[in-house]
Amino acid sequence: MKSPMPLLIALILALPFLPAAEPAGVDAIASKPAGEKVSFVDVVQEVVLKESGTIFLNFGGKYPKERLTVVIMDETKKRFPGAKTWEGRKVRVSGELSEHQGHPRIILRERGQIEPVE
């Protein structure tokens, strides 16, 4: 019987060249409990700008069938230039899940919490 050692060594040497796994999409994290820190990559399905100045980024569908909403409050929207142009773009989002009227959401506070993915 041949030794499995050469195969094991080849696999170990290949590990640094394997692509890193992307964070889960919104469907995988929308059902997690409020308070949990999450990260996901998905496409912004809809951008809604309210009269109050608050920006809503809907994922997994358009309102009222969205799976998760990312919220940019009026007082912090200056940190997120171009947010209104993100509709249809794939982005990576990180933050703490919360809930509003039974729907999961993440409130963005810092620019590093969201970034476009090519």
C-alpha positions as CSV (number, residue, x, y, z in Angstrom):
1,M,0.0,0.0,0.0
2,K,1.3,3.4,-0.9
3,S,1.8,6.1,1.7
4,P,-0.8,8.9,1.7
5,M,1.9,11.3,2.8
6,P,2.7,12.8,-0.7
7,L,-0.9,13.6,-1.2
8,L,-1.3,15.1,2.2
9,I,1.8,17.3,1.6
10,A,0.5,18.4,-1.8
11,L,-2.8,19.5,-0.2
12,I,-1.1,21.4,2.6
13,L,1.1,23.2,0.1
14,A,-2.0,24.1,-2.0
15,L,-4.0,25.7,0.8
16,P,-2.6,29.2,0.5
17,F,-3.6,29.3,-3.2
18,L,-7.3,28.2,-2.6
19,P,-9.8,31.1,-2.9
20,A,-11.1,32.4,0.4
21,A,-14.7,31.7,1.1
22,E,-17.0,34.7,0.7
23,P,-19.3,35.6,3.6
24,A,-22.8,34.2,3.3
25,G,-25.5,35.9,1.4
26,V,-28.4,37.7,3.1
27,D,-30.6,34.6,3.1
28,A,-28.1,32.9,5.4
29,I,-28.0,35.6,8.0
30,A,-31.5,37.2,7.9
31,S,-32.8,34.6,10.4
32,K,-30.0,35.1,12.9
33,P,-31.0,36.6,16.3
34,A,-30.8,40.4,16.9
35,G,-27.5,41.4,18.6
36,E,-25.4,39.0,16.5
37,K,-22.5,40.4,14.5
38,V,-22.7,39.3,10.9
39,S,-21.0,39.8,7.6
40,F,-22.6,39.1,4.2
41,V,-22.1,39.7,0.5
42,D,-25.1,40.3,-1.7
43,V,-26.7,42.6,-4.3
44,V,-28.5,45.7,-3.2
45,Q,-32.0,45.2,-4.6
46,E,-33.4,48.6,-3.9
47,V,-32.2,52.0,-2.5
48,V,-34.9,54.2,-0.9
49,L,-34.2,57.8,0.2
50,K,-36.8,59.0,2.7
51,E,-37.7,62.7,3.2
52,S,-36.1,62.5,6.6
53,G,-32.8,61.9,4.8
54,T,-32.5,58.3,5.9
55,I,-31.3,55.8,3.3
56,F,-32.6,52.2,3.1
57,L,-30.7,49.5,1.2
58,N,-32.9,46.5,0.7
59,F,-31.5,43.0,0.2
60,G,-33.2,39.8,-0.9
61,G,-36.1,41.7,-2.6
62,K,-37.7,45.1,-2.8
63,Y,-39.9,46.6,-0.1
64,P,-42.1,45.2,1.3
65,K,-40.7,41.7,0.5
66,E,-37.0,42.5,1.4
67,R,-35.2,39.9,3.5
68,L,-33.0,42.5,5.3
69,T,-32.6,46.2,5.3
70,V,-29.4,48.2,5.8
71,V,-30.1,51.6,7.2
72,I,-28.0,54.8,6.9
73,M,-29.3,57.5,9.1
74,D,-29.4,61.1,8.0
75,E,-26.8,62.2,10.5
76,T,-24.2,59.7,9.2
77,K,-25.0,59.6,5.5
78,K,-22.1,62.0,4.7
79,R,-19.8,59.0,5.5
80,F,-21.4,57.0,2.7
81,P,-21.0,59.0,-0.5
82,G,-22.6,57.4,-3.5
83,A,-25.0,55.2,-1.5
84,K,-27.8,56.2,-3.8
85,T,-25.9,54.5,-6.7
86,W,-25.5,51.1,-5.1
87,E,-28.8,49.6,-6.4
88,G,-27.9,46.5,-8.4
89,R,-24.4,46.4,-7.1
90,K,-22.8,43.6,-5.1
91,V,-21.5,44.8,-1.7
92,R,-20.0,43.4,1.5
93,V,-21.8,44.5,4.7
94,S,-20.7,43.9,8.3
95,G,-22.6,45.0,11.4
96,E,-24.8,44.0,14.3
97,L,-28.3,42.7,13.5
98,S,-31.2,44.4,15.0
99,E,-34.9,44.2,14.4
100,H,-37.5,46.8,13.4
101,Q,-41.2,45.9,13.2
102,G,-40.3,42.2,12.9
103,H,-37.8,42.7,10.0
104,P,-34.0,42.2,10.4
105,R,-31.8,45.3,9.8
106,I,-28.3,46.6,10.2
107,I,-27.7,50.2,11.0
108,L,-24.4,51.5,9.4
109,R,-22.4,53.9,11.4
110,E,-18.9,53.7,9.8
111,R,-17.8,53.7,6.2
112,G,-15.9,50.5,6.7
113,Q,-19.1,48.5,7.3
114,I,-19.9,48.5,3.6
115,E,-17.8,48.2,0.5
116,P,-18.4,47.3,-3.2
117,V,-17.4,43.9,-4.4
118,E,-16.1,43.5,-7.9
